[in-house]
C-alpha cells in the first residue's frame, strides 16, 4: 500500500472518519507515510510528544510501565486506530509505548505539525478530545474485565477486547491477533499454566484457533456468552 491509498483507507475507517472533512483533509495532507518492520518501537512511555499515528496495515501493541517497572503488554491497535494524542492534550510525555507486532504501515503527523494545525484551528481540539475519550473507554473496560473473578470469563473478555469486539454488535477487527500466550498471561494477571489450560478449553469448544504466537477468534458471540454465564 502506498501513501495515497493509506490516506484513503484512514479517511473511511476509525477515528479520522468520524471527524470533519476539513480536519480529515489537513491531517492527510500533512502526514507522512511510513513502513515499520516487526519489532519497531515508535515511542516509549516517558518519551516527549511524537505526534499522532494512524495505523493502516499490520498491528501495534501498547505497553505501560507503571511505577517505573518493566513495560507490560496492555493492548493491541488495529488498522484504522490512531494514538499519540495525550501529550498534545496534557503537555506531558507519552503514558504508553508502542511497538509493531509485524510488518506494518502508518501515517505520522509530527508533534510540531499537529501543534501548528491546532493553533491555527482551535476548534479541532475537540477531535483530539474524542480520541482520548475513546481510549479512556477502552481503559475502563480493561479495568472492569480484570475485576472478573472467574479466570475463564476474564480471559474471554480480554481476548474479545484485544480483537476490538468486546461488546455485542462490534465487528471483529482482528481476525488473527499476533499475541503470545505469555502476553495474554501478563495482561490477564493469570499464570501461564492457567492461561494454556483455558485456551485449550476455548479451542476445544470451537471458540478460538491457535498457532505460534497467534490467536484467531472463531466465535465472538460464544466468548461473550461465557462472560454472561
HELIX and SHEET records of a PDB file:
HELIX    1   1 UNK A    3  UNK A   11  1                                   9    
HELIX    2   2 UNK A   14  UNK A   17  1                                   4    
HELIX    3   3 UNK A   21  UNK A   30  1                                  10    
HELIX    4   4 UNK A   66  UNK A   68  5                                   3    
HELIX    5   5 UNK A   86  UNK A   90  1                                   5    
HELIX    6   6 UNK A  111  UNK A  120  1                                  10    
HELIX    7   7 UNK A  122  UNK A  124  5                                   3    
HELIX    8   8 UNK A  125  UNK A  146  1                                  22    
HELIX    9   9 UNK A  151  UNK A  162  1                                  12    
HELIX   10  10 UNK A  181  UNK A  188  1                                   8    
HELIX   11  11 UNK A  192  UNK A  204  1                                  13    
HELIX   12  12 UNK A  220  UNK A  228  1                                   9    
SHEET    1   A 4 UNK A  32  UNK A  36  0                                        
SHEET    2   A 4 UNK A 104  UNK A 109 -1                                        
SHEET    3   A 4 UNK A  52  UNK A  57 -1                                        
SHEET    4   A 4 UNK A  82  UNK A  83 -1                                        
SHEET    1   B 4 UNK A  41  UNK A  43  0                                        
SHEET    2   B 4 UNK A  97  UNK A 100 -1                                        
SHEET    3   B 4 UNK A  60  UNK A  64 -1                                        
SHEET    4   B 4 UNK A  72  UNK A  77 -1                                        
SHEET    1   C 3 UNK A 176  UNK A 177  0                                        
SHEET    2   C 3 UNK A 214  UNK A 217 -1                                        
SHEET    3   C 3 UNK A 208  UNK A 211 -1                                        
END                                                                             
